Amino acid sequence: MNTHEKLNYVEFAGRDLPATKTFFSAVFGWEFVDYGPEYTAFSNQGLDGGFYQADMCSQTSNGAALLVFYSADIQSTLQKVIDNGGTIIKPLFDFPGGCRFHFTEPSGNEFAVWSEER
């Protein structure tokens, strides 16, 4: 459902769209719809969005926004990220109210995962 003046869609650059699709499908269960060879979209993941073919990537070190997943079992999610080609760029750390880690997916985009406890 589209809601007036609420966030609705997010887009990321992706230098390796097939690898990015494989990663998110394996780790988070995403499904994609391709719109030609240079764009793929996902939906029903908390926020709809897509990846477009480009050599750039989204990382906080360059001032990019950080999208954060929630996990009820952060150790399991961490292992799935590693097993499916993600790179841990900030190992699991605690913060008031929980813990999180940051990773990049095969196209280099940075995401994080948080949970209330380890």
C-alpha positions in Angstrom: 0.0 0.0 0.0 1.3 3.4 -0.9 1.1 5.9 1.9 1.2 9.7 1.2 4.7 11.2 2.0 6.2 8.0 3.4 9.3 6.3 2.2 8.2 3.9 -0.5 11.2 2.7 -2.6 15.0 2.5 -2.5 17.5 1.9 -5.3 21.1 0.8 -5.2 23.8 0.6 -7.7 25.1 -2.9 -8.5 28.1 -3.9 -10.5 27.3 -7.6 -10.4 23.5 -7.9 -10.5 23.4 -11.8 -10.8 25.7 -12.2 -7.7 23.7 -9.6 -5.8 20.4 -11.4 -6.6 21.9 -14.7 -5.6 23.2 -13.3 -2.3 19.9 -11.7 -1.2 17.9 -14.7 -2.3 20.0 -17.1 -0.3 20.5 -15.0 2.8 17.1 -13.2 3.2 14.8 -15.1 0.9 14.2 -12.2 -1.6 12.7 -12.7 -5.0 13.5 -10.4 -7.9 11.8 -9.3 -11.1 14.1 -8.2 -13.9 13.3 -5.2 -16.0 15.9 -5.8 -18.7 19.5 -6.7 -18.2 20.4 -3.6 -16.2 17.7 -3.4 -13.5 16.1 -5.8 -11.0 13.5 -5.1 -8.4 12.5 -6.6 -5.1 9.3 -6.1 -3.0 7.7 -7.1 0.3 10.9 -6.8 2.2 9.9 -4.0 4.5 10.7 -1.5 1.8 10.4 -2.1 -2.0 13.4 -1.3 -4.2 15.8 -2.3 -6.8 19.3 -2.5 -8.1 20.6 -0.8 -11.3 23.7 -1.7 -13.2 26.6 0.7 -12.2 30.1 0.5 -11.0 29.4 2.5 -7.9 28.2 1.2 -4.5 26.6 2.6 -1.3 28.9 2.7 1.7 28.7 4.8 4.9 32.4 5.7 4.5 31.2 7.8 1.5 28.3 9.3 3.3 25.6 6.9 2.1 22.6 6.0 4.1 22.7 2.7 5.9 19.7 0.3 5.7 19.6 -2.1 8.7 17.9 -5.5 8.8 16.4 -6.9 12.0 17.2 -10.5 13.0 15.7 -12.6 15.8 18.9 -14.8 15.5 21.8 -12.6 14.7 24.4 -15.4 14.9 22.5 -17.4 12.2 22.1 -14.4 10.0 25.8 -13.5 10.4 26.8 -17.0 9.3 24.4 -16.9 6.3 26.0 -13.6 5.2 29.5 -15.1 5.4 28.5 -18.4 3.8 26.9 -16.7 0.8 29.7 -14.3 -0.2 29.1 -11.3 2.0 32.0 -9.5 3.6 31.8 -8.5 7.3 33.2 -4.9 7.5 32.2 -4.2 11.1 32.2 -7.3 13.3 29.3 -7.9 15.8 29.4 -5.2 18.4 27.1 -4.2 21.3 25.2 -0.9 21.6 22.6 0.2 24.1 19.5 -1.9 23.4 21.2 -4.6 21.2 24.0 -5.6 18.9 24.8 -5.4 15.2 27.2 -6.0 12.4 27.8 -4.4 9.0 28.5 -6.2 5.8 28.9 -5.7 2.1 27.1 -7.8 -0.5 28.8 -8.9 -3.7 28.2 -5.6 -5.5 29.9 -3.7 -2.6 26.8 -2.1 -1.0 26.9 -1.8 2.8 24.1 -3.0 5.0 23.8 -3.8 8.7 21.9 -6.4 10.8 20.8 -5.8 14.4 19.2 -7.8 17.2 18.3 -7.2 20.8 20.8 -9.8 21.9 23.7 -12.0 20.7 
